[in-house]
Amino acid sequence: MTKIVSFTRVLNEDDIIEAFVRHHAGHVDEMLFLDNGSTDRTLEILQALREEGFPLKVFRNHAVSFDEIAVNSWGYLAASQLLAADWVGLLDADEFIATPDSAPLSTLLPPDALAVSMQLVNYGQVGGENPAEPVIPWRLRWRYAGETNVDKVIVRGSLPGLVAGAGNHGAFINGQPVPAPRLDGVWLAHYPRRSGWQVMQKWAAGRLKALAAGAAAGHFSEHYASPFETLRDKPGELLLNPGFLEQEFNKSLAVEAPLAYLGGDLAYYEPSDPRMKALSNFLHYTEQLARQHGRLLDESPEARALVEAWNTRRDFLF
């Protein structure tokens, strides 16, 4: 029997995490989560799902900022060694596996491949969605018609020296990419934007998270840079724009192709105001980031000396 384990990093995903678990129970044998400091109901929902009987384990990350490659590689290693995975699916919480006729993923994995890839297909708001529908794949039924040219990988377990790439877009051994042919008819329904407010919070926290981890990690957040700068420098273009808040792309650029969602109704979802939630989540995150920076100064004389040197430095500007 082929055992598939998914690994997923989560941060404030209580609007989608229950649907993710219920859907993927039809494709994977066990789910491994690494929480990066959620302050919403994500952990509460995961605990309830575990008590309900879903096969999942949750770890907590202590760093507010982190090296994505190192974290993803740890997830692969933990799934391989702790959970004895034959295959490891590196998934984000807003990505849902779709297979032909909803066939179990295990029946489609080739016996001789080290890795396979799945195309990412972006779903989003086209206007007119029912915000009261709690199941995201039922609410967001339209996908962008163009090609994303972005794939995510599923990797055979226990490959010595494997490094999972940033974004889970590839895997490497000794610096060389592991061949990952695309699985025919299998794709990932991607729901990165569930509301305009949610995605603005995601841009801001994602950019700050990577910048706080240093220059090398900041490179992997470049897709957040432009929207973050718009939100920072020209907030009115987004916050005062009803079109942005209600619609991600026009229906003329999309096709109605809802995911065959396998999870059924939700039991633990609680509705909330997306505006208030986005602000609260962002302030909780930036507070954690500031507290961790302060703790670093308290515990590291070298860091304290560096900041004190910055505080006493004066550069003539003009």
Secondary structure, 3 states (H helix, E strand, C coil): CCCEEEEEEECCCCCCHHHHHHHHCCCCCEEEEEECCCCCCHHHHHHHHHHHCCCEEEEECCCCCCCHHHHHHHHHHHHHHCCCCCEEEECCCCEEEECHHHCCHHHCCCCCCCEEEEEEEEECCCCCCCCCCCCHHHHCCEEECCCCCCEEEEEECCCCCEEECHHHCCEEECCEECCCCEEEEEEEEECCCCCHHHHHHHHHHHHHHHHHCCHHHHHHHHHHHHHHHHHHHCCHHHHCCHHHHHCCCCHHHEEECCCCCCCCCCCCCCCCCHHHHHHHHHHHHHHHHHHHHHHHHHHCHHHHHHHHHHHHCCCCCC
